[in-house]
Amino acid sequence: MLGSTHGTFTTDPRRAHVVACGELPPHAVHGRAVTADDLDVSGRPLYAGVPDLDRFFRPASVAVVGASDAEGRPNTGITRQLIAWAERVGARLHPVHPTRQSVFGIPCFPSVADLPEQVDLAVLLVGDPLPVIEQLAEEKVRFAVAFASGFAETGEEGAAAQARITAAVQRSGLRLLGPNTNLNAFEEFREDLEGPAIALITQSGHQGRPLFTMQELGVRLSHWAPTGNEADLETSDFISYFAERPEVGAIACYVEGLKDGRAFLLAADRAARRGVPVVAVKVGRTETGARTAASHTGKLTGADTVVDAAMRQFGVIRVDGLDELQDTSALLARARKPTADGVVVYSISGGTGAHFADLATEAGLALPTLSADRQAELHQWIPEYLNVANPVDNGGHPVGDWRGRKIIDAILDDPEVGVLICPITGPFPPMSDKLAQDLVDAAEQTDKLVCVVWGSPVGTEEAYRTTLLGSSRVATFRTFANCITAVRAHLDHHRFTAHYRSPFDEAPRTPSPSFRKAQALMRPGQQLSEHAAKQLLRAYGIRVPREQLVTSAAAAVRAAGLVGYPVVMKASGARLAHKTELGLVKIGLTSASQVRDAYRELTDIARYEGVELDGILVCQMVERGVEMVVGVTHDPLFGPTVTVGLGGVLVEVLRDAAVRVPPFGEDQAKAMLSELRGRALLDGVRGAAPADVDALVEVVLRVQRMALELGDDLAELDINPLMVLPRGQGAVALDALAVCR
């Protein structure tokens, strides 16, 4: 993906970027070369490239470089598997080895240059793939797979070797999978399963094995991309490709590290536009994301916090375990669009129903109380003393007649019900057998989602193995937690995609007039004084208090008269981050004598502390409002990020903040506020007036514009506190810190 060249901005930053980086290769945007119109204001791509991987997964011809049929050699087993795979996909396979005449009876060629035809895919069974890659480039081979390890996963020397491979691939136009990958892409997939499939992407091949074996439970898989070290092809490429495949119902990912944050978001955006769910395990939740930061916001957002927010922002469903990845992706691939959000729990035990209902409600699922008429209908077949409001307790599913099916159909007929969940905590034939069959039969006759939790640890029962797993319409789980996680993800995904508007479609493509003003204020490599940082905010239309910068006590008194008492006085200087701790802030000054004394005291403290000042700020005092923090930090993976949270003295105590990666719209800015634990403060508590949330949202969006336009040139921005005044009165940035790169 394109890098950043913000330091070259002179006129249109996008044009500067294209000049610096040149055009992307033709596959970058819908099969054509990228132009300035395909870039946002910061010079980064607005659209996901979709590599044409059809000939990777279904090649017409394959070369196996390093092929062997000598018993006991590792390459022999791999060659044998590739021959079988080539037969399944209808590809012609050509062994390549400098000393062999044939391999497994197939004519062998001494080098890639001697092949009888141009091949689509070369599989490299050699320790050093670099020389072979250069040969493949000469022969215009489209794809290659490098199994060899010992590269970036081993340290600096290996990373340097991998960088040489990456450079060779970029020069060649070849697309490479690996190195440090495996044979997972060439597994045998079951062809007898129907319905939407799961496409699997893993950076560690072993971690995908549990999902692959789900085929034995009747869940269809269509592709497996083991990306390895991602010297070239990466997770994002495969997400973009799978999102376009008609047979793919969900994309399941195991991710150890993202290669390019922007590419990942563009790929997730492509999937979201098409309504294809992406479910991901992303390891690294325990990373501290430690960094040296002058600002509060820089300390609030660790690496995993940003990854988590970015995934949520673009609809990627993050789960923690491989079992959750299996169950959630299987449900999302196979379930139809929900007709309603309401969940009903149906069980043969009041205790089981109550337990499940508690867990589901705590997880945020809506369990509506069934109407009086619906409850009366259910009591035709369920004794009056049992609760049927939701959860529905049947006291024991009817076995000998038609009543059990009537109960299930009546629940599913309720317009508020979109999901029926039946926990069967253990086998209890014939009741559990009849219950399972009735649920399967009902699921075949409805568009609504029917889920079963089969709680038996044995898992060999006929009702489970044959009846439930034999149904493509019932989603069967083994644990309460996984069922709840998957159902919540299913409902959330469809709510998200129903209202999804790609932020890239609305991202600014040309710099605003504010950008020109802000550029003149930037000081590369320096931290701005509060006065200069506030000028930067003014350039983007963010309100600051009335204030004047003065350099004498007499000027301070005159400024206080113009600003209006009471006033606040603060030391202002570059590299001066936290003034309060040094005693360099005086508040509530109401007279000329207090202003004169404060001026002398502030300058004396600065002199004693060795702090260089550009003056003393005499500021309007703003008292009534909710203190918030809004800021920008630079994430190594995603670039500029925007943070909003509770500010003032609470910022580092409560660490209550939400993060987004630009670009984003008003809906995401509002969603950030909804994520805050202290959101109620903005609504007014203990008689306080509601805060001007619209003004706060506007500040967040203006800060986002600043982050997009200034890009890497703005290392950090911290507005703390941003005083959000009562509704209709706006928001004022009382203090600001900015660090230029």
N, C-alpha and C positions, 0 to 999 in steps of 0.2 A: 504494500500500500504506500501511498505517498507519505513522505515525511513532512516536517514543518520547516518553513524558511521565513518565519515572521520578521526576522531581522532585515530582510531585503525589501520590505514594503516601502514603496515610494509613492505609487499611485494606486492602482487596483491590486490588492494583495493576492488575488487569485491569479492574475497575469504574472506577477512576480514568481509565484509558485510554479506555474507551468514552465516559465522560462528556466527556472532553476532545475527542475526535475525532468523536463521533457514530457512527452506523451507516455501514458501507460500502454502496455502491449494491447493488441486488439481485443483480447478476451476480457478486458477490464470492465467494460460497460456494454452489456447486451451485444457483444461481438463487434464493437467498433472502438476506435481510439477515443480516449477521453479528451474533452475540450474544457475551456474555462467555465462553460455553462453547466458542467457536471460537478463543479466544485463549490463548496460553501465559501463564506466570506474569509475563512481562515485557510483556504486552499486545500481542504481535505475533501475526499470523494463523498458524493451524496447518494450513490447507488452501489449496490453490491455487484461485484463481478460474479458471473456464474460460469465456471469452467465447464466445458463440454466433456464430461467424464463418461459418456456412453461407451466410448471405445476403451476405456480403462476397465469397466466392469464387464463389458461384452466385446472383447476384441475379435477381430477377424483373424489375426495372426499374432503369435507370441514367440519371443526368443528367450531361452533360458541360458544365460551366460554363466558358465561354470557348472553346467549340467553333468551329472555323474550317474553311473549304474554300478559302481564298485560297492560291494556289500561292506557294511560297517562305516561307510562315510556319511556324515550328516547331509551332504548335498544329495545323496541318493534318495533318501526318504522324501526330501523336498521335491526333487525332480519327479518322483513317482506321483506325488500328490498333484503337482501341476499338470502332469499328463492327464490324469483323471479329470481335473477341473476343465482343462481345455476341451476334452471330449464332451463334457456336459454343456458347455456354452457354445460349442460348435466352432472352436478356433483351431487353426493350424499351428502346431507347435514345432519350433526349430531349436534343437539343442545346439549350444555353442561351446566348444572346448578345443584348445589348440592341439591336443594330442590324441583325440578320439575320432574314430571313423563313424561310430554310431553310439547311441545311448538308448537302451531298451529297444533296440531294433530300429530306431528312427535315425535317419542320416544326420550326422553331426557336422557342423561347419567350424573352421578354425577361428573365425573372427566375425564380428558383426558386419564388417564390410563384405563378407563372402555370402551373406544370406541371399536366398533366391528371390526375395520380395521385400518390400518395405513393410516393417512390422508396426503394429499399433502399440504393443507393450513389450518391454524388456524387463525380465526379472533377473536381478544381479546377485548371483551367489558367489561373490568375490569379497575378499577382505578389504580391498581399497577400491571403492567404486569410481573414484575421480577419473582415472584414465579412460574407463569404459564410458562414462558420461560424455566425455569429449568425443569419443568415437560415435556414440549414438546421435550426437548433435549433427555430425557430418552426414549421417544416414537419414536424418530427419525423422527419427523415431518420436512418437508423440508422448508416450508415457514410460516411466521406469519405476521399479520398486527396488530399494536398497535395503537388504536385511542386516548388513554389517553393523555391529555396535562399536563402542569405543570412541564416540564423538562427544557432543556437548554434554552428555550425561556423566562424563568422566572428569571434567574440569577444564582448565584454561587451554591446555594443549589440544584436547579433543574438540573444544569449541572452535579453536582456530582452524582445525582440519574441516570441521563442518562448515565454517564460513567459506572455505575454499570451494566446497561442493556447491553451496548456495550460489556463489558467484558464477561458477561454471554453468549451472542450470539457468540462471538469469540470462547469460550470454547466448545460450543455445536455443531457447524457446521450448525446450523439453519440460514436461511437468513430472516432478519426482515425488514419490511417496517414501518417507523415511528420511534418513537412515534409522537403524535401531527399531525396525518394525518386524512383522511376522507374517504368517500365512493366513491370517483371519479373513482377509479379503477373498480368499479362494476356497472358503469352506463350502460344504454341500448344504444348500438350503432346501428345505422340504417344498416340493412343488404341489402337494396335494391339499394345502391349506388355502382357504379363501378369505376374502375380506381385506380391509386395509391392513397394511403391514407396518412393522417397526423397522426403521433404518437406524443402524447402530454405528456410533463413532466412539472410539476409545483411544486414548494415548497409551494405555497399558492394556495389551491384548488380553491378559488373564482376567482383568476386571470385567470384560464383556462376556465371559463364558457363561455366567448365570443367565443372562438375557438370551444368549444363543440357544441354551437348552430349553427355553420356554416353548420352543417349537414342539417339544414332547407333550406339552400341556395344551396344544392346539393353537398357540399364538403364532401368527405368521411373521417371519422376518424376511426382508427383501435384500438388504445390503449390510456389509460390515466394513467399515473403514478404520483400520488400525494406523493411526497417523504417526506414531513413533515420535521422533525428534522434530518433525515438521520443518525440515530444511527448506521445503518449498510448499507443497500442498499442506494445508492446515485444516483444523476443525471448521473454520469459517467457510472454506471452500466447499466442504461436504454438506454443511447445513444449507448453503445456498442451492447446491445441486439437488439435494434430497427434497427440499421444499417445492421444487418444480416437478417432481416425479408423481404421476397420478396414482400409483399404487401405494404411496407412502402415507400412512395415517398419522404417524408420530415419529419424531426423531429423538432417540435416546443417546445421551452423551456422557462419557466419563472423561473429565478434564482435569489434568494435573496443573497445567499452566497455559494461559492464553498467549499466543505469539503476538497478536496485534489486536488491541482493544477496539479500535475503530472498525476493523474488518469484521470482528465478532458482532458488533452492534448492527452493522449493515446487513449481515447474514440473518441475524435475529429479526430485523425489520422485514426482510424479504419473507421469512416464514410467517410473521404476524400478518402481513398484508394478505397472505393466502390462507390464513386460518389454520396453518399446520403447527401443532403444538411441539415445542422443544422442551424436553425434560433433561435436566443435567445434574450430575454429581460433580461438584467443583471442590476438590480438596484444598485445604489451606485456610479453614476457618480460624485456626488458632494463630495465624500469623499476626504479629503485633503491628506490622505496617509502620514500624518506628521510623521517624525521619526528623531532621533538624528543621524546626519551623518557628518562625517568629510569631505567627498569628495563632489565635485560638482555633480557628477552623482547621488549620494545618494539623493540630493535635487531636481533633475530633474524628478524623477520617483515616482509619487504617486501610491497608490494601484490600482486605476482604470486605470491609464495609462498602467500598466503592464497587467491587465486583457484584456484591449482593444487590445493591441499589440499581446498578446498570442492568442486571438480568431482570429484575422486577419491572424496570422502566420499559423494557422491550418485550415483556411477556414470557421470558424464559422461566420455566418452573424449576426451581432449585430444590433438590431433595438431598438427604444426607447419606442414605445407605443404598447399596445395590438392590436390596429387597424392595425398597421404596421405588427405585428406578424401574425395576421390573413391573411392579403392580401399577404404578401411575402411568407409565408409557403404554402398557397394554390396555388400560381402560380408555385413555385418551385416543388411542388408535382406533378402537372398535366401537365406542359408544356414540350414539347419535346426539345431535344437538338437543340440549335440554329444553323441554317445554315450559318448565317452571323451576324455581330455585328451592321449593319446599321439599324437605326430606322427612319421610315417615319411617319409623323403626317398628318392625313387626317381629314379635318373638313369642316363643312358647313358654317363656319365663318372665314374670314381672321383674325379678331382680336383674336378669340379663338386659331386658329392655331399658330399665332405669339407668343401669351402668353405661350402656352404649349411648343413651341419650345425653347423659352428663358429658361424656367425652366429646361427642359430636357438637354439642352446644358450645363447649369451651373452645373448640377449634373454629368456631365461627359459622357453622352450618345452621341454617334456619329450619327449626322443627315446628311448623305451624300446628296450632290446635285444630283438629278436624271440626267441622261445623256440627251443630246439634243434629241436623238431619242426617249427616253422614254417620255420626255415632249411633243414632237410632237404627239406621240400616244395618250397621255392623252387629248391633245387639240382637238382630234376628237370628244370628248364628253363633254369637259369643254370649255367655252368661252375663246378666246385668251387673253382677258384683265385680266384674273385671274392667279395668280401665281401657278404653279404646280411644281416648282423646289424642294420643300420640306422646309416648309410644303406645302401640296397640298390643295388648296382652291377650292372646287367644286361650291361655290356660291349657293348651295342648292342641296341636293342629288336628282337625278331624281327619280320620283315616278311612272310615267305611263308606263315605258317600261324597257328594259334590260340594259340601259346605265350605271346605277349605279353599277351593278355587273361587267360590263366590266372595269369600272374605278378601282375597288378594285382588280380584277384579274390582271390587268396590273401592278399595284404597287407591288403586291406580286410576280409577275414573274421576277422582277428585281433581278439579282444575288447579288447585294450589300445590299439588304433589307432582314433583318432577323426578324424584328418586325414591325407590323403596329399598330399604336395607333390612335383611333378615339375618341376624346372628344365630347360628346353630352351634352352640358351644360344645356339643359332642353328639356322636351317633346314638340314636335311640330308636332302632327299628321296631315296628314298621313306620312309626310317626315321622322320623327324620327322612326316610326314603320317600314317603308320600309328600311331605312338605317340599323336598327338593324337586320332585317331579312337577308338582303344582306350580312352583315358581318358574321352572323352565317353560312349562306350557303357557303360562300367563305372559312371560317375557316375549314369546314368539308372536303374541297378539297385540303388543303395545309398542309405541314409540318411546316410552319412558324407560329409564334406566332401572334395572333390577340387579341388586348386589346381594351376594351371600357371603357371610364369614363362616367358613367351615373350621371350627375350633379344635377338631380332633387332632392330636399329635401324630396319629398313626398314618392317616392319609391314604389308606389302601381300600377304604370302604367303597362299595359299589355306587352309593349315592354320590360320593365325591368324584371318584375316578371316571365313572361312566356318565352319570346323569348331569352333574354340574359342569365338569370339564368338557363334556361332549357338546355343550351348548355354546354357540357363538354369540348368544344374546344376553346370557347371564354373566356378570363379572364376579368371579369367585376369588376370595381372599382367604388367607390363613390367620390374619391377626386383625384386631379392631383398629389398631393404629394405622396400618397400611390402607385399610379400607377408607378410613376417614381422610387420610392424606390424599388419596387418589380422587375421592369424590369431591373434596374441596378444590383440588386442582382442576378437575373437569368443569365445575361450575364457574370457577374464576377465569379459566381460559376462555370460555364462551362469552362471559361478560366482557372480558378485555377485548377480544377480537370484534365483538359486535359494535364497539364504539371506537375502535382503533383508527387513529389518523397518524400517518407516518410523520414524525417531526422533521424528517429530511425533506419532505415536500414543501415545508413552510420555512426551512432554514434560510437565513439571509444570504444572498449571493453577492451583494455589493456592500462596501463599507458605508456606514452612516456618516452624516456630518460630525457626529460626536467623535468618531474615530480620528478625524483630522485634528480636532482639538486635543484629544487625549495623547496622540503621538508626540505632540510638542511638549507634553508634561513628563513623559517617561525619561528616566535616567538609568540607562543600562548598568546593571550590576549594583544598584544602590537601593537602599530602603528610603522611601520618601518620608518627609516630615508629615505630621498630621495636617498641617496647613496645605501642603502640596497634594496629599492624598484626598483631601476634601475637594480640592480643585478638580481632581480626576473624577470624583463623583458628580460634581456640578456639570462637567462636560457631558455626562450621560443622563442629565436631568434628574439626578437623585438629590432630594432636598437636604440641605445642611442648615445648622442654626445661623442666625445673624452673628457675624464675628469679624474681628479685625486683628491683624498681626501687628504688634507694636514692639518697639525696642527701647522705650523709656517709660519711667513711671508716669510722667506728665501725659505722654501719649496714651497710656493705659487708662488714665482718668477720663480723657476726652473720648476714647473709644467706648468706655462704659456708659457715658452719657448718650452716645449715639445708639448703642445696642439696646440700652434700657435695662435698669436694675430690676431684679437681682441678676448678677452675672457669675459666670464661671471663668476662672483663669487657669491656663495650662501652659506648661513649657512645650515648645514645639521645636523639634530638631530631627534630622535624619538619624536613623539607627536608634531612635528612642522609642522602644516598643511599649513597655508597661510603666506608665508614668505614676500611677497611683502608689505602687510599691515604693517608689523613691520619694514620695511626698511632693510630687510636682504637679498636683491638681488641687485647686482651692475652689470650693463651691459656696453658693449662697451669699456672695458679697453684695452688700446693700448700700455702701457709701464710698465716697472718694478716698477717705482715709484708709478704709479696708483694702481698696484697690491698690493704693500706693504701697501699703505694707506687704500685700501679697506679692506685688511685683518684685520688691526687694528680696523677700524670702525665697521666691522661686529662683531668682537668678543666683542667690547665694548658694542654694542647694545644688544647682546645676554646676556651679563653679567648683564646689567641694567634691562632687561626684565625678568631675571631669567630663561632663556632658556638654557637647558643643550644640548651641542653640541657634536657630535662625530668628528667634523672637519669642514673645509671649502672646498666646492667643487670649483675647477677651471675647467671651462667647455669651450669647443668649442662653439663659437657663431654662431648660424644658423639663418639667417635673412629672406631669400626668401622662401615664401610658404604660404599655407593656414592653419591657426591654427584650429585644431579640438580637440575634447575631446572624448576619448574612455574609458569606465570603466565598472566595475562590481559592482553590489549591490546585496544584499540578500533579496529577497521578501519572506515574511512569508508564502505565499501560494505556489509559484512556485519555490522557491529556488533561485539559482544564476541567475541573468539576466544581459544581456550585453547592454550597451547604447553607442550610437555614436551621436555626434552633433557638432555644431559650438563651438569652444573652445576659449581659451584666455580670454580676458576681456568680450567677448560677451556671455559666457556660461550662466551666471546667469541673464543677461539683456534680451536676446532674448529667452532663454529657448527653443531653437530649437534642439530637440533631437528625436531619434527613438530608440525603445527598442525591444529586442527579448529574448526569453527564449531558452537556449540551450537544445538539440542540434539543429543546423541549418546549412545549407550549403551556398555555395557561392552565390546562387541565392537570398537567404534571406538577406545576407550581402549587396548585391547590392540594394535590395529593400529598405533596411534601409536608404541608401543614397538618394534614390529617394523620400522618404517621407519628407526630410528636406526642409524647406522653403528656406534655403540658398544654396540649391544644385548647383545653377548657379555659385557660387564662385569657385567650383571645376572645372568647365568647362573653367574658365578664363573670366574675365570681365575687361573692360576698357584697353584692350591691354595686360593684364596679361596672361602668359603662362598657358595652362591647367595643372591642378595638376595631380599627379601620383595616380589616383583613384585605380588602381590595387594594388598598395602598401598599400593604406588605407584599402582596402578590406582584404588583407592578414593580416594586423595588427588586424582587427576585428576578423578574424577567429582564430588567435593565442591567442587572449584574451579569446575567447570562449573556446578554449582547456584548457586554464588555469582555467577558471571558472568551467569546467566540472571536471578536475582532482583534483583541490584543494578544490572544493565544499564548504562546510560550514566552512572550516578552513580559507578561505579568505572572511572576512566580507565585505571589500570594496577595490576596486582598482580604481585609478583615474590617467589617463594619460592626463595631460593638462598643456601646449599644446602639442599635437602631431602635429609636423610641417610636412605637406604634401608638398613635394618639387615638382618642375615642372616634367612633365611626363618623366618617365624613370630614375628619380633620387632617388626614394624611399620616405620613411617617417621616421622621427626621433622623438623619445619621449624626449622632452626637460625637462619635469618635471614629477614626478610620486609620488603618495601617495598610500600606502598599509596598511590596517588594518587587523591584524590576529585575528581570533576568539579564 
